[in-house]
């Protein structure tokens, strides 16, 4: 007889003791839960997880934004555009200040200023690099580029001093303290001057060198797309925010010293190069007798240059090199500049010159059609 308290025989037997159908037990599984409940909780969670994973992958693969920085340095303005996840303006300003502390004539504590004040000091590594490059360009241009020309620049009213224009005696006297071959660096990195009156002015190369320093900083951090510009001296790499080569304009020579009404002579499409421009068409003055004096001084004569070249744009491996050669070509004039170019295939130029009152161009740079 079946026990009413135990209606089911756990041994799987009926009253008679015969073997019956056994009742089987097993643990509960997710299959035992209602399907609608499983879908209600699990499917939304999986969907949200998939969306989150997709967004993370998309963000990781998205290109970094372009950063834009600007400010003032070396008595002019700078503009930086570069593709990077972070804004590096503070670090880039620190790099510019390194250059300023070495080469600025406006910073009384710079290495250059202290040398010009007569201190015998060990020069820093940035000064050594610029000094070495300057001497090389001086040799390549037969002294047309010369960082000792500052006394003559000042005498003609384009430097720190103003007053009566020099006569021939004054020019001859000043020329005695000018000459790149009269200066050198000693083995222990001190500047030697044959004439203690010699002073240095690296303004014709310092801006370009500052551009190189900033570009080197960006390149060292794996940044491929950038344009670095200081006072018109430029280094470009990769592509612009539109994925195109960088567009760099060359101004038409005009007499507008403010540059507010300047027009473009041409636009160059550039990548992975350095460019600098020098010109006589803005920094000049008219004397009382009607003579136009340009700020470019020929170290060989001691006088402002008088020739047809109005603007010299140079593309070179570095911006400091482009800056120095652009200045040298403004001293040499177009014909002598062409002679130098024949020995330096690494340089490309875009010259604007006056021909019987009409501006003409000479270019070794491929121009857009």
C-alpha positions in Angstrom: 0.0 0.0 0.0 1.3 3.4 -0.9 2.3 5.7 1.9 0.1 8.8 1.7 3.0 10.8 2.9 5.2 9.4 0.2 2.9 8.8 -2.9 5.9 8.4 -5.1 8.2 5.5 -4.8 11.7 6.9 -4.9 13.0 3.5 -6.0 10.8 3.6 -9.0 8.7 0.6 -7.8 5.0 0.2 -7.5 3.1 -1.5 -4.5 3.8 -4.9 -5.8 7.5 -4.3 -5.8 7.7 -4.5 -9.6 10.0 -2.2 -11.5 8.0 0.8 -12.9 8.8 3.8 -14.9 11.5 5.7 -13.0 11.0 9.4 -12.3 14.2 11.2 -13.3 15.5 14.5 -11.8 18.1 16.9 -13.2 19.3 20.4 -12.3 17.6 23.4 -13.8 19.2 25.0 -16.9 18.7 28.3 -18.8 16.5 26.3 -21.1 14.0 25.8 -18.3 13.6 29.7 -18.1 10.9 31.3 -20.2 12.3 32.3 -23.6 10.7 35.7 -23.4 12.4 36.4 -20.1 15.8 35.5 -21.5 15.4 37.7 -24.5 14.1 40.5 -22.3 17.3 40.8 -20.4 20.1 39.3 -22.4 19.5 40.6 -25.9 19.5 44.3 -24.9 22.7 43.8 -22.9 24.4 42.1 -25.9 23.2 44.9 -28.2 24.6 47.6 -25.9 27.8 45.8 -25.6 28.1 45.5 -29.4 27.4 49.2 -29.8 30.0 50.2 -27.2 32.6 48.0 -28.8 31.9 49.5 -32.2 32.2 53.0 -30.9 35.5 52.3 -29.2 36.9 50.8 -32.4 35.6 53.7 -34.4 37.2 56.2 -32.0 40.5 54.4 -32.1 40.6 54.4 -35.9 39.4 58.0 -36.3 42.1 60.4 -37.5 43.4 62.9 -35.0 42.2 66.5 -35.3 44.3 69.3 -36.6 45.5 71.7 -33.9 46.1 75.4 -34.5 48.5 77.6 -32.5 49.6 81.2 -33.0 51.5 83.8 -31.1 54.5 86.2 -31.3 58.3 85.5 -31.3 61.4 87.1 -32.7 59.6 90.4 -33.3 57.1 88.7 -35.6 54.2 86.2 -35.5 54.0 82.5 -35.8 51.2 80.1 -36.9 51.3 76.3 -36.4 48.9 73.8 -37.9 49.5 70.1 -37.1 47.5 66.8 -36.8 47.7 65.5 -33.3 45.4 64.2 -30.6 46.8 66.8 -28.1 47.5 70.5 -28.2 51.2 70.9 -28.0 51.4 74.7 -27.9 53.1 74.9 -24.5 55.9 72.6 -25.6 56.3 74.4 -28.9 56.6 77.7 -27.2 59.3 76.3 -25.0 61.2 75.2 -28.2 60.9 78.8 -29.6 62.1 80.2 -26.3 65.2 78.0 -26.6 66.0 79.6 -29.9 65.3 83.1 -28.6 67.6 82.5 -25.6 70.3 81.6 -28.0 70.0 83.9 -31.1 67.8 86.9 -30.4 69.3 90.4 -30.6 66.2 91.6 -28.7 66.8 89.4 -25.7 69.7 90.9 -23.6 70.3 87.6 -22.0 70.6 85.6 -25.1 73.9 84.0 -26.1 74.2 86.3 -29.1 73.5 89.4 -27.1 76.1 88.5 -24.4 78.7 87.9 -27.1 77.9 91.3 -28.7 78.3 92.9 -25.3 81.8 91.5 -25.1 81.4 88.5 -22.9 83.7 85.5 -23.5 81.3 82.6 -23.0 80.9 79.1 -24.3 78.2 79.1 -26.9 75.2 76.7 -26.8 74.5 73.9 -29.2 71.8 75.9 -31.1 74.2 78.8 -31.6 76.9 76.4 -32.9 74.5 74.9 -35.5 73.4 78.3 -36.8 77.0 79.6 -36.9 78.2 76.6 -38.8 75.4 76.9 -41.4 75.9 80.6 -41.7 79.6 80.2 -42.5 78.8 77.5 -45.1 76.3 79.7 -46.9 78.8 82.6 -46.7 81.3 80.5 -48.5 78.8 79.3 -51.1 77.7 82.8 -51.9 81.2 84.5 -51.8 80.2 86.5 -48.7 76.9 87.8 -49.9 75.4 86.2 -46.7 77.3 87.5 -43.7 76.2 87.5 -40.1 78.7 90.3 -39.3 77.0 92.9 -41.4 75.0 94.4 -38.5 77.1 97.6 -38.1 76.4 98.5 -41.7 72.7 97.7 -41.4 72.6 99.9 -38.3 74.5 102.7 -40.0 72.0 102.8 -42.9 69.0 103.0 -40.5 67.7 99.5 -40.7 68.9 98.2 -37.4 68.8 99.6 -33.9 70.4 103.0 -34.6 68.9 105.9 -36.4 70.4 109.2 -37.5 72.4 110.7 -40.3 73.2 108.4 -43.2 76.9 107.4 -43.4 79.3 108.9 -45.9 81.9 107.0 -47.7 84.5 107.4 -44.9 82.1 106.0 -42.3 81.2 103.1 -44.6 84.9 102.3 -45.2 85.6 102.4 -41.4 82.7 100.1 -40.6 83.7 97.6 -43.3 86.9 96.9 -41.4 84.9 95.2 -38.7 82.7 93.3 -41.1 83.6 89.9 -42.7 82.6 86.3 -42.1 86.2 85.2 -42.4 87.2 87.3 -39.4 85.2 85.2 -36.9 85.4 81.5 -35.9 84.6 79.1 -33.2 87.4 77.8 -31.0 87.7 74.1 -30.1 86.2 74.8 -26.7 83.2 76.6 -28.4 84.1 80.2 -27.8 83.7 82.9 -30.5 87.0 84.3 -31.7 86.9 87.8 -33.4 89.8 89.3 -35.2 88.3 92.7 -34.6 86.6 93.2 -31.1 84.2 95.7 -32.7 82.6 92.9 -34.8 79.1 92.1 -33.8 76.8 89.4 -35.0 73.3 89.5 -36.3 71.5 86.2 -37.0 68.1 87.7 -37.9 68.5 86.5 -41.5 68.6 82.9 -40.4 67.1 82.7 -36.9 63.4 82.7 -38.0 64.1 79.8 -40.4 66.0 78.0 -37.8 63.1 78.4 -35.3 60.8 76.9 -37.9 63.2 73.9 -38.2 63.3 73.4 -34.4 59.5 73.3 -34.2 59.2 71.0 -37.2 61.9 68.7 -35.6 59.8 68.6 -32.4 56.6 67.6 -34.2 58.4 65.0 -36.4 60.1 63.4 -33.3 56.6 62.8 -31.9 55.4 61.0 -35.0 53.4 63.8 -36.4 53.3 63.6 -40.2 51.0 66.4 -41.3 51.9 69.9 -40.3 52.7 73.5 -41.4 55.0 75.6 -39.3 55.3 79.3 -40.2 57.2 82.1 -38.5 57.2 85.5 -40.2 56.6 84.0 -43.6 59.3 81.3 -43.3 57.7 77.8 -43.6 58.1 74.1 -43.3 55.4 71.8 -44.5 55.0 68.0 -44.2 52.3 65.6 -45.4 48.9 67.1 -46.3 46.6 69.8 -45.1 43.3 69.2 -43.2 41.6 68.6 -46.6 44.1 65.9 -47.5 45.8 68.0 -50.1 49.3 69.5 -50.5 49.8 72.6 -48.5 49.0 75.9 -50.4 51.6 78.6 -49.9 51.2 82.0 -51.5 54.0 84.2 -52.8 53.1 87.9 -52.5 53.4 90.4 -55.4 56.1 93.0 -54.7 54.4 96.2 -53.7 55.2 99.3 -51.6 52.6 98.6 -48.9 54.7 98.3 -45.7 51.7 97.1 -43.7 51.0 94.1 -46.1 47.3 94.8 -45.6 46.6 95.3 -49.4 49.1 92.7 -50.6 48.1 90.4 -53.5 49.4 87.0 -54.4 51.8 86.5 -57.3 51.3 82.8 -57.3 50.3 79.9 -55.0 52.6 76.9 -54.6 51.4 73.4 -53.8 54.0 72.0 -51.4 54.8 69.1 -49.2 57.8 67.8 -47.3 60.0 70.9 -47.8 61.1 74.2 -46.4 60.5 77.7 -47.9 61.7 81.2 -47.2 61.2 84.5 -48.9 63.3 87.7 -48.8 62.4 91.0 -50.5 63.3 94.7 -50.7 59.9 95.9 -51.7 58.6 96.7 -48.1 61.5 97.4 -45.9 62.9 100.6 -47.5 62.8 104.3 -47.2 63.1 107.3 -49.5 65.9 109.8 -48.7 65.5 113.6 -48.9 67.0 113.6 -52.3 64.5 111.0 -53.6 66.7 108.0 -53.5 65.1 104.7 -52.5 67.2 102.7 -50.1 66.5 99.0 -49.6 67.3 97.2 -46.3 69.5 94.6 -48.0 73.1 95.7 -47.5 75.9 94.3 -49.6 78.7 93.3 -47.2 81.3 93.7 -50.1 80.4 97.4 -50.7 78.8 98.5 -47.5 75.9 100.0 -49.4 72.3 99.1 -50.0 71.9 96.9 -53.1 70.8 98.4 -56.3 69.5 95.8 -58.8 66.4 94.5 -60.3 65.6 91.5 -58.0 62.5 92.4 -55.9 61.7 89.1 -54.2 63.6 85.9 -53.6 61.7 82.7 -52.6 63.9 79.6 -51.9 62.9 76.0 -51.3 65.6 74.0 -49.5 66.1 71.0 -47.3 65.8 73.1 -44.1 64.2 76.4 -43.5 67.4 77.9 -42.0 69.1 77.1 -45.3 66.3 78.5 -47.3 66.3 81.7 -45.2 70.0 82.3 -45.5 70.1 81.7 -49.3 67.0 83.9 -49.9 68.9 86.7 -48.2 72.1 86.0 -50.1 70.3 86.0 -53.4 68.8 89.5 -52.6 72.3 90.7 -52.2 73.6 89.0 -55.4 70.9 89.9 -57.8 69.3 87.5 -60.3 72.2 86.8 -62.6 74.8 86.1 -59.9 72.1 84.1 -58.0 71.7 81.9 -61.0 75.4 81.2 -61.0 75.2 80.0 -57.3 72.2 77.8 -58.2 74.2 76.0 -60.8 76.3 74.6 -58.0 73.4 73.8 -55.6 70.8 71.5 -57.2 69.2 71.0 -53.8 67.8 74.5 -54.0 64.7 75.7 -56.0 63.8 79.3 -56.4 61.0 81.7 -57.5 62.4 85.1 -58.3 60.4 88.3 -59.1 62.4 91.0 -60.7 61.8 94.3 -62.5 62.3 94.5 -66.2 61.8 98.0 -67.7 59.1 98.7 -65.1 57.3 95.4 -65.5 57.5 92.6 -63.0 58.9 89.3 -64.5 59.4 85.9 -62.8 62.1 83.2 -63.0 61.3 79.9 -61.4 62.8 76.4 -61.0 59.8 75.4 -58.8 57.0 73.5 -60.6 54.1 75.9 -60.8 50.4 75.0 -60.8 48.7 75.4 -64.1 
